[in-house]
Amino acid sequence: MATPDQKSPNVLLQNLCCRILGRSEADVAQQFQYAVRVIGSNFAPTVERDEFLVAEKIKKELTRQRREADAALFSELHRKLHSQGVLKNKWSILYLLLSLSEDPRKQPNKVSSYATLFAQALPRDAHSTPYYYARPQTLPLNYQDRSAPLAQSSGSLGSSGVGSSSACTLGGPAPTPQPLLPGQSHPAPGAGDCLRQQLGSRLAWTLTANQPPSQTATSKGVPSAVSRSVTRPRREGDAGGAVEVAEAALVRDILYVFQGIDGRNVKMSNADNCYKVEGKANLNKSLRDTTVRLAELGWLHNKIRKYTDQRSLDRSFGLVGQSFCAALHQELKEYYRLLSVLHSQLQLEDDQGVNLGLESSLTLRRLLVWTYDPKIRLKTLAALVDHCQGRKGGELASAVHAYTKTGDPSMRSLVQHILSLVSHPVLSFLYRWIYDGELEDTYHEFFVASDPTVKTDRLWHDKYTLRKSMIPSFVTMDQSRKVLLIGKSINFLHQVCHDQTPTTKMIAVTKSAESPQDAADFFTDLENAFQGKIDAAYFETSKYLLDVLNKKYSLLDHMQAMRRYLLLGQGDFIRHLMDLLKPELARPATTLYQHNLTGILETAVRATNAQFDSPEALRRLDVRLLEVSPGDTGWDVFSLDYHVDGPIATVFTRECMSHYLRVFNFLWRAKRMEYILTDIRKGHMCNAKLLRNMPEFSGVLHHCHILASEMVHFIHQMQYYITFEVLECSWDELWNKVQQAQDLDHIIAAHEAFLDTVISRCLLDADSRALLNQLRAVFDQIIELQNTQDAIYRAALEELQRRLRFEERRQQREAEGQWGVTAAEEEQENQRVREFQESIPRLCSQLRLLTHFYQGIVQQFLVLLTTSPDESLRFLSFRLDFNEHYRAREPRLRVSLGARGRRSSHT
């Protein structure tokens, strides 16, 4: 039973060498090392890797030899072997059997055919791209010379190490092959020697190392194939012990350098990061420069290969990065095909003994010409590798796309081909996102990012965002925004609106990027076809989403309900509600109960035109009590609320509802001021006739009337400004934008702009805090006037009632025939009247003080309005002081309105 070591590939290969050459293991060491190098190299035979094709060739060969029975037996054996699946590399075994069966006496192909092959470009049907083979780690890579130094023949040697006296032409007789073993003659090949001679010719260049020096080339002095790489010993006149290197040896070294493998004389210098010719090699300047120029190809190959090897194993590099590596591998594959053809040419020359001096032989200059185009391509790939370092996903595609902007057609064609492969995953992500709403971006390569932690109610706002760094340069920002909206709309319909309508019914799905060729076609019509697909999907998806929101969820109806109730647009309802709530809200805030207020709200709805509104909107209308502070009344904490949920909560977010609450509180407070001033005017009208019999009180009433009139004018102008210039104008602008909106984002943006305008013009933003404080102070003075006037009226009415009772008693006594009043009673009544009359100046001074405070606050408010950057607020100051009453009192108000605008614009 064989041990595991006896079955290792190295042991089997060594046994094969011993069996072919018929020698011991020690004698075949050089041949064994060469065989290992051949197996471990990147070269592969230039044949089609088709198992059945090789099998058919074997059967045809057996049939040609009139061995039909053997052909049938072989076919049956091959069928059984194929059905069992024991062997993995069946093609290699069949190809080996076919090679062993070939007649070694058959004249090989002429070398001249390779001359025409290399005169043309690399054939496109070459199937010799190698796989990457692991180099055996247990064997040294140092290989011996192709031949040991031969004895001086009759012909002298030139500088290239090739005999110059007897050059063999291609049409001349073939050189006599060297014997396989030293001292052996060439026996006639028999049936048992086919294998040995066929494989022996592949290893013949190593056998001459053991030949005696007396052996020389035969056949008219023509050197054999082994003489191509002769390294001549140092001449007597040479100094420094340098060895002259033949060009043939440099050619072989360069072919290995092309693969990134160090040669014997050309090796990689880690210090200089380039390939250099060994210093001990004796070369003229021309050969050395040519070698260095050719070695640059190997350096470029190593750079690209290193990048692909590192990134191919990095899973985080993503699909785009792996596509880029695959594109580089594909280009390297074409490069390896050229190397395979070059190696086949060199091997054929070795087998047939072709000199370097012939037209079809490989030289450094010919390699320089044949590798010019591949070198340009590798330089482009190396530049791409440098530019794409540290990039992934769409950013990597942008880096590749930047190299398409060149004037070189071949370079542009190369980069566009790579870009079609690199952009294929990006376009696959894109089309799957806009047609299915699916986002499977494991490595974060797509420019649409998803946050799985975001809940459904914030899906539209927070779940999907744009990664601006990952937007490819061939996709504009407007296109990327539309792509985001398309997929976001599909997911919003499915997850929030619970609309499971297939995407095919929303969008006319067109062909997507199913292959790199589709991606290449995409770049040929980037501005038309792609833009058309994006626009069509965008308009159809957005239109369907808006139809669902408007028809199924009544978005516009809810928006109008907000305007009617939270922005006090339903006047009759608000007035009646305020009348019903007045007794409740006058109480302390801590004594209010929400269910009582909710009942009053329902009563107000049933008693006004609000009852004709949609039941869905009325169901969402509710009462809300704000946080209670010490001393607050019901007026300070009462507020209306509108419940939103589901898809409409995407438009009416929590931030928007908080803005609505602030605006409602401001409008409710301003409406209350108007309500208070109406009550004050009612008090004037009702009490004017009652107090007509108290002429000493007319001054107080006149003062109250004047101050109330000032406040009424102020509040009316503020109400006009808020209602018409702020709410109505902003609402009309919002409604027009909503009607023209193309997607949900347009509606959200228009609604937010509407709220921002209302907040800023209602003095509720941070910049208008000083104005709002002054306005609240004006409101406080109005409440103070109400309290003061109520106190004055109570005192006056009480005095009036006392006087009426006194007069009534006097008349009653006179009717009874008695004295109307006694002297004491009359003195007492006169004393009380004098006390009341003495209190009137105090009431007047109290009113004058209130008027002074009020006018001072209004003047300061007007000064702030004149310096406001908002033009509408500056015009409001003009309307509030239309008769220049406050301008005469305040010097800062004596600047013209135009000068105010110019001054504010300069500041």
Buried (B, 14 or more C-beta within 10 A) or exposed (E): EEEEEEEEEEBEBBBBBBEBBEBEEEBBBBBBBBBBBEEBBBBBBBEEBBBEEBBEBBBEBBEEEEBEEBBEEBBEEBEEBEEEEEEEEBBBBBBEEBEEBEEBEEEEEEBEEBBEBBEEEBEEEBBBBBEEEEEBEEBEEEBBBBBBBBEEBEBEBBEBBBBEBBBBEEEEEEBBBBBBBEEEEEEEBEEEBBBBBBBBBBBBBBBBBEBEEEBBBBBBBBBBBBBBBBBBEEEEEEEEEBBBBBBBBBBBBBBBBBBBBBBBBBBBEEEEEEBBBBEEBBBEEEBBEBBBBBBBBBBBBBBBBEBBEEBBEEEEBBBBBBBBBBBBBBBBEBBBBBBBBBBBBBBBBBBBBBBBBBEBBBBBEBBBEBBEEBBBBBBBBBBBBEBBEEBBBBBBBBBBBBBBEEEEEEBBEBBBBBBBBBBBBBBBBBBBBBBBBEBEBEBBBBBBBBEEEBEEBBBBBEBBBBBEEBBBBBBBEEBBBBBBBBBBBBBBBBEBBEBEEEBEEBBEBEEBBEEBEBBBBBBEEEEEBBBEBBEBBBBBBBBBBBEBBBEEBBBBBBBBBBBBBBBBBBEEBBBBBBEBBBEBBEEBBEEBEEEEBEEBBBEBBEBBEBEEBEEEBBEBBBBBBEEBEEEBBBBBBBBBBBEBEEBBBBBBBEEBBEBBBBBBBBBBBBBBBBBBBEBBBEBBEEBEEEBEEBEEBEBBBEBBBEBBBBBBBBBEBBBEBBBEBBBEBBBEBBBEBBEEBBBBBBBBEBBBBBBEBBBBBBBBEEEBEBBBBBBBBBBBBBEEBBEBBEEBBEBBBEBBEBBEEBBEEBEEBEEEEEEBBEEEBEEEBEEBBEEBEEEBEEBBEBBEEBBEBBBBBBBBBBBBBBBBEBEEBBBBBBEBBEEEBBBEEBEEBEBEEEEBBEEBEEE
